[in-house]
Amino acid sequence: MEETVLFVQSSRGNDKVFRVLQYTLRYFIAKGFSCPHISSLENYLTLARKVSRTTRDLEYLQRGLSAMGNPDRIEAVGRTIAAFGKCCWLLTDHVDLLYRIGVLSSASGSPVSKWSKVSNWLWLLGYLGSILLYVRQLTILEEQLLESQRAFIGEGLSEEAGSGDTDEKVAEITRLKAVRGEVWLDIVREFLDCGIPAGSLGLIPLTTGSLSGVLSSLVGAHQIKKSLSG
């Protein structure tokens, strides 16, 4: 119970709760449920979440600038694409928000759909960059795990190996497997998140994109709750 309270009280956990509700409602709307209350609530949640992330573009900008100095070129590319893609997504998302609430206007009509389309393409690019980064991390972890397992087997065959060394190797292998599991969850979460902009862009059915948003939010909620309990 205490873990649940901590989760809901945290800003990230609170956002995941609203995100699950937002995309669940969007799924029902895409399935043809024409209740005005559902549409209104989904619209309010969408606007509220847009407002809540108005400064996150600065966070991604800082990440992108830091990533450019990474000596690992593959990781640098992944981090840079992910960070700048999400930074530009949020910038266009801010413009989209200003048009939606009427702060900006256009003589040629509402350009919300145009900004929304650009925002979704950048959003998708950011997720693809994140997946590239996590795949790179997974490759490195697999190499480290294989090396540790070989060292453990070699140590087991050695008569000079002490129990303390063996315990350290076992602990390291266990740690690497746990980290590998978390990275796999990151990949699954980002892959599911790709469905949200892909659905909005018409690349996949909107119902599939909305369901992807619900599932990715649940995976993210599980990770946040686990980090808080740990």
Disulfide bonds with the S-S distance in Angstrom:
none
